[in-house]
Amino acid sequence: MINYFRPVYPFLIGLGLILWTATFFKLALLNSLGQLVLFTFVVCIPIWRTGRMSYVDIGWPWGLVLLGIISFCFSDGYWLRSLVVSGVVILIGLRMGLGALKMWQLGLLKKEFPRYQYQRIVWKEEGKNNTALALQIDAIAQGLANASFLAFPVFIIASNNSKEFLVLELVGLVIWILAFAMESIADFQKVSFLQRMKKEGKHSQVCKVGFWKYSRHPNYFAEWMVWNGLVIAAIPSWIALRGLESDLVWFFLGIGLLLASKFMYTTLVYTTGAVPSEYFSAQKRPGYKDYQKETNRFFPGPTKP
């Protein structure tokens, strides 16, 4: 049974840490309750009724929207800084959340997404034979991510009362803007490519246009950089927290801030990102193995000979 619950342990620790603070207790409690209600009705119950994990793709991004709204409404920092970081998180959530609703409207959620089919293969290898339980725990872990580590940079930035924006904050915002644009463009390039191949009657083709020429998953890389931009922007506000919390709590808040980047990387590469996606692409697309040899998996770089 311990094996089943292992995915939620880090997030429970992160949630416990943020609830432990005097600065973020109210925000963390409200956000936790909001994520609980959202994931219960939008994710967990539909998963229980259908046996499909794909509903996470609706719950997780709309959970980010909820996180941004709660942060702006209840944070105590300078209103403009709070507005900016809340707006950033809401835009991240809306970009994916509106797309997920469109897929639901088109009936695409009636079939399990490949990355979640891959999860079942992993569970079987790990000896997790109770699929219904594994589905619920993984869904809960996604909600806990919104309540813990992904909330760290948002809450930390929104707590800063200074009306002066430091260079590192602006650097983080620029990184976010560039990464957000890159992710949107990469998605557009792939959709356009697939539509063109469909019109030409060509199936199972490998997308190598635009950003996809330099990375097999430029959208995932850009999503990771979106969160790295937030982490970088949060560093000055984290430094400003020293003295408001005990040194021990302050130190662990910094660790939690860095872990937001680490957990996003792990998710986007190994859990529901690159590795699960490529498991099926290598089987379905004849040229994909050559693409794997020529092009970096995650970090953009020159094509290999």
C-alpha positions as CSV (number, residue, x, y, z in Angstrom):
1,M,0.0,0.0,0.0
2,I,2.9,2.3,0.7
3,N,4.0,1.9,-2.9
4,Y,0.7,3.3,-4.1
5,F,0.9,6.5,-1.9
6,R,4.5,7.3,-2.6
7,P,3.7,9.9,-5.3
8,V,1.9,12.1,-2.8
9,Y,4.4,12.2,0.0
10,P,6.7,15.0,-1.4
11,F,3.6,17.2,-2.0
12,L,2.2,16.6,1.4
13,I,5.6,17.6,2.9
14,G,5.5,20.8,0.8
15,L,1.9,21.5,1.8
16,G,2.8,21.0,5.4
17,L,5.7,23.5,5.1
18,I,3.7,26.2,3.5
19,L,0.9,25.7,6.1
20,W,3.6,25.9,8.8
21,T,4.4,29.5,7.9
22,A,2.7,32.5,9.5
23,T,3.0,34.5,6.3
24,F,1.2,32.0,4.0
25,F,-1.1,30.0,6.3
26,K,-4.3,31.7,5.3
27,L,-3.4,31.6,1.6
28,A,-2.3,28.0,1.7
29,L,-5.4,26.9,3.6
30,L,-7.8,28.6,1.1
31,N,-5.9,27.3,-1.9
32,S,-5.8,23.8,-0.5
33,L,-9.6,23.8,0.1
34,G,-10.2,25.2,-3.3
35,Q,-8.0,22.6,-5.0
36,L,-9.7,19.9,-3.0
37,V,-13.2,20.9,-4.2
38,L,-12.1,21.4,-7.8
39,F,-10.3,18.1,-8.1
40,T,-13.0,16.2,-6.3
41,F,-15.7,17.2,-8.7
42,V,-13.7,17.8,-11.9
43,V,-11.1,15.1,-11.7
44,C,-11.6,12.4,-9.0
45,I,-15.3,11.7,-9.5
46,P,-15.1,11.6,-13.4
47,I,-12.0,9.3,-13.1
48,W,-13.9,7.0,-10.7
49,R,-16.9,6.8,-13.1
50,T,-15.0,6.4,-16.3
51,G,-11.6,4.8,-15.3
52,R,-9.8,7.5,-17.4
53,M,-7.1,9.8,-16.1
54,S,-7.5,12.4,-18.9
55,Y,-9.7,14.6,-16.7
56,V,-6.5,15.7,-15.0
57,D,-5.9,17.8,-18.1
58,I,-9.0,19.9,-17.1
59,G,-8.5,20.0,-13.4
60,W,-4.8,20.8,-13.2
61,P,-4.8,24.0,-15.4
62,W,-8.0,25.3,-13.9
63,G,-6.5,24.7,-10.6
64,L,-3.7,27.1,-11.6
65,V,-6.4,29.7,-12.5
66,L,-7.9,29.2,-9.0
67,L,-4.4,29.5,-7.5
68,G,-3.9,32.9,-9.2
69,I,-7.3,34.2,-8.2
70,I,-6.9,33.2,-4.5
71,S,-3.4,34.7,-4.4
72,F,-4.5,38.1,-5.8
73,C,-7.6,38.3,-3.6
74,F,-6.0,37.4,-0.3
75,S,-2.2,38.1,-0.5
76,D,-0.9,41.1,1.5
77,G,1.9,42.3,-0.8
78,Y,2.1,45.2,-3.2
79,W,-1.0,45.1,-5.4
80,L,0.8,45.5,-8.7
81,R,3.3,42.7,-8.0
82,S,0.5,40.5,-6.8
83,L,-1.5,41.3,-10.0
84,V,1.4,40.5,-12.3
85,V,2.2,37.1,-10.7
86,S,-1.5,36.2,-10.4
87,G,-2.1,37.2,-14.0
88,V,0.9,35.1,-15.2
89,V,-0.4,32.0,-13.4
90,I,-3.9,32.5,-14.7
91,L,-2.6,32.8,-18.2
92,I,-0.7,29.6,-17.8
93,G,-3.8,27.9,-16.6
94,L,-6.1,29.4,-19.3
95,R,-3.8,28.5,-22.1
96,M,-4.1,24.8,-21.3
97,G,-7.5,24.9,-19.5
98,L,-9.4,26.3,-22.5
99,G,-7.7,23.8,-24.8
100,A,-8.7,21.0,-22.4
101,L,-12.3,22.2,-22.5
102,K,-12.3,22.2,-26.3
103,M,-11.0,18.6,-26.3
104,W,-13.8,17.7,-23.9
105,Q,-16.4,19.4,-26.1
106,L,-15.1,17.5,-29.1
107,G,-15.4,14.2,-27.2
108,L,-11.6,13.5,-27.1
109,L,-11.7,12.8,-23.4
110,K,-13.8,9.7,-24.1
111,K,-10.5,7.9,-24.9
112,E,-7.5,7.8,-22.6
113,F,-4.6,9.9,-23.7
114,P,-1.4,7.9,-24.6
115,R,0.6,9.4,-21.7
116,Y,-1.9,8.0,-19.2
117,Q,-2.0,4.7,-21.0
118,Y,1.8,4.6,-20.4
119,Q,1.1,5.2,-16.7
120,R,-0.7,1.9,-16.6
121,I,2.4,0.2,-18.0
122,V,4.6,1.8,-15.3
123,W,2.1,0.8,-12.6
124,K,2.2,-2.8,-13.7
125,E,6.0,-2.8,-13.6
126,E,5.8,-1.4,-10.1
127,G,3.4,-4.1,-9.0
128,K,0.4,-1.7,-8.7
129,N,-2.4,-4.0,-9.8
130,N,-5.2,-1.9,-8.2
131,T,-5.6,0.5,-11.2
132,A,-8.6,2.4,-9.7
133,L,-6.6,3.3,-6.6
134,A,-3.5,4.3,-8.6
135,L,-5.6,6.6,-10.8
136,Q,-7.1,8.4,-7.8
137,I,-3.7,8.8,-6.0
138,D,-2.0,10.2,-9.2
139,A,-4.9,12.6,-9.6
140,I,-4.7,13.7,-6.0
141,A,-0.9,14.2,-6.5
142,Q,-1.6,16.7,-9.3
143,G,-4.0,18.6,-7.0
144,L,-1.4,18.6,-4.2
145,A,1.2,20.0,-6.6
146,N,-1.1,23.1,-7.1
147,A,-1.5,23.4,-3.4
148,S,2.2,23.0,-2.5
149,F,5.3,23.5,-4.7
150,L,3.6,25.3,-7.6
151,A,2.1,27.7,-5.1
152,F,5.5,28.6,-3.6
153,P,6.7,31.1,-6.2
154,V,3.3,32.6,-6.5
155,F,2.7,33.2,-2.8
156,I,6.3,34.3,-2.2
157,I,6.1,37.0,-4.9
158,A,2.6,38.1,-3.9
159,S,3.8,38.6,-0.3
160,N,6.4,41.3,-1.1
161,N,5.3,44.8,0.0
162,S,8.1,46.6,-1.8
163,K,6.9,49.0,-4.6
164,E,10.3,48.7,-6.2
165,F,10.8,45.9,-8.8
166,L,14.3,44.5,-8.7
167,V,16.3,43.4,-11.8
168,L,16.0,39.7,-11.0
169,E,12.2,40.0,-10.9
170,L,12.2,41.7,-14.3
171,V,14.6,39.0,-15.6
172,G,12.2,36.3,-14.4
173,L,9.3,38.0,-16.1
174,V,11.1,38.3,-19.4
175,I,12.0,34.6,-19.2
176,W,8.4,33.8,-18.6
177,I,7.2,35.9,-21.5
178,L,9.7,34.3,-23.9
179,A,9.0,30.8,-22.7
180,F,5.2,31.3,-22.8
181,A,5.5,32.6,-26.4
182,M,7.8,29.7,-27.3
183,E,5.3,27.1,-25.9
184,S,2.4,28.7,-27.8
185,I,4.3,28.9,-31.1
186,A,5.6,25.3,-30.7
187,D,2.0,24.0,-30.2
188,F,0.8,26.1,-33.2
189,Q,3.6,24.7,-35.4
190,K,2.7,21.1,-34.5
191,V,-1.0,21.6,-35.0
192,S,-0.4,23.3,-38.4
193,F,2.0,20.5,-39.4
194,L,-0.5,17.7,-38.5
195,Q,-3.3,19.5,-40.3
196,R,-1.2,19.8,-43.4
197,M,-0.2,16.2,-43.3
198,K,-3.9,15.2,-42.9
199,K,-4.9,17.2,-46.0
200,E,-2.1,15.6,-48.0
201,G,-3.1,12.1,-46.9
202,K,0.2,11.5,-45.1
203,H,-0.1,9.8,-41.8
204,S,2.4,9.0,-39.0
205,Q,4.8,11.7,-40.1
206,V,7.3,13.1,-37.7
207,C,7.0,16.9,-37.0
208,K,10.4,18.5,-37.6
209,V,9.4,22.1,-38.3
210,G,10.2,25.2,-36.4
211,F,11.2,24.6,-32.8
212,W,10.6,20.8,-33.3
213,K,13.8,20.7,-35.4
214,Y,15.9,21.5,-32.4
215,S,14.0,19.6,-29.6
216,R,11.7,16.7,-29.7
217,H,9.6,18.4,-27.1
218,P,10.1,22.2,-27.3
219,N,6.6,22.7,-25.8
220,Y,7.6,20.8,-22.6
221,F,10.9,22.6,-22.4
222,A,9.2,25.9,-22.7
223,E,6.6,25.0,-20.0
224,W,9.5,24.2,-17.7
225,M,11.1,27.5,-18.5
226,V,7.8,29.3,-17.8
227,W,8.0,28.0,-14.2
228,N,11.8,28.7,-14.0
229,G,10.9,32.3,-14.8
230,L,8.6,32.4,-11.9
231,V,11.2,30.8,-9.6
232,I,13.8,33.4,-10.6
233,A,11.4,36.2,-10.1
234,A,10.5,35.0,-6.6
235,I,14.1,35.0,-5.3
236,P,14.1,38.7,-4.3
237,S,10.8,38.3,-2.5
238,W,12.1,35.1,-0.8
239,I,15.2,37.1,0.4
240,A,12.8,39.8,1.7
241,L,11.0,37.2,3.8
242,R,14.0,36.7,6.1
243,G,13.2,38.0,9.5
244,L,9.4,37.6,9.0
245,E,9.8,33.8,9.4
246,S,12.3,31.8,11.5
247,D,15.6,31.1,9.8
248,L,14.7,27.4,9.5
249,V,11.3,28.0,7.9
250,W,12.9,30.7,5.6
251,F,15.6,28.2,4.5
252,F,13.1,25.5,3.7
253,L,10.9,27.9,1.8
254,G,13.9,28.5,-0.5
255,I,14.4,24.8,-0.9
256,G,10.7,24.5,-1.7
257,L,11.0,27.2,-4.3
258,L,13.8,25.4,-6.1
259,L,11.8,22.1,-5.9
260,A,9.1,23.7,-8.0
261,S,11.5,23.7,-10.9
262,K,12.6,20.1,-10.1
263,F,9.2,18.7,-9.9
264,M,8.1,20.3,-13.1
265,Y,11.1,18.9,-14.9
266,T,10.5,15.4,-13.6
267,T,6.8,15.6,-14.6
268,L,7.5,17.1,-18.1
269,V,10.2,14.6,-18.9
270,Y,9.4,11.3,-17.1
271,T,5.9,11.3,-15.6
272,T,3.4,12.7,-18.2
273,G,5.7,14.3,-20.7
274,A,8.5,13.3,-23.0
275,V,9.1,9.7,-22.0
276,P,5.4,8.6,-22.1
277,S,4.9,10.4,-25.4
278,E,7.8,8.8,-27.1
279,Y,6.9,5.3,-26.0
280,F,4.0,5.3,-28.4
281,S,5.5,7.6,-31.1
282,A,8.4,5.2,-31.6
283,Q,5.9,2.5,-32.3
284,K,3.5,4.4,-34.5
285,R,5.8,6.7,-36.5
286,P,8.4,4.9,-38.8
287,G,10.8,7.8,-38.8
288,Y,10.7,8.6,-35.1
289,K,13.7,6.5,-34.1
290,D,15.8,8.4,-36.5
291,Y,14.4,11.6,-35.1
292,Q,15.4,10.5,-31.6
293,K,19.0,9.9,-32.8
294,E,19.2,13.3,-34.6
295,T,17.4,15.6,-32.2
296,N,17.7,16.4,-28.5
297,R,14.9,15.1,-26.3
298,F,14.3,18.1,-24.1
299,F,16.9,20.9,-24.3
300,P,17.0,22.6,-27.7
301,G,20.2,22.1,-29.6
302,P,21.7,21.6,-33.1
303,T,20.7,18.5,-35.1
304,K,23.1,15.7,-34.7
305,P,24.6,14.2,-37.8
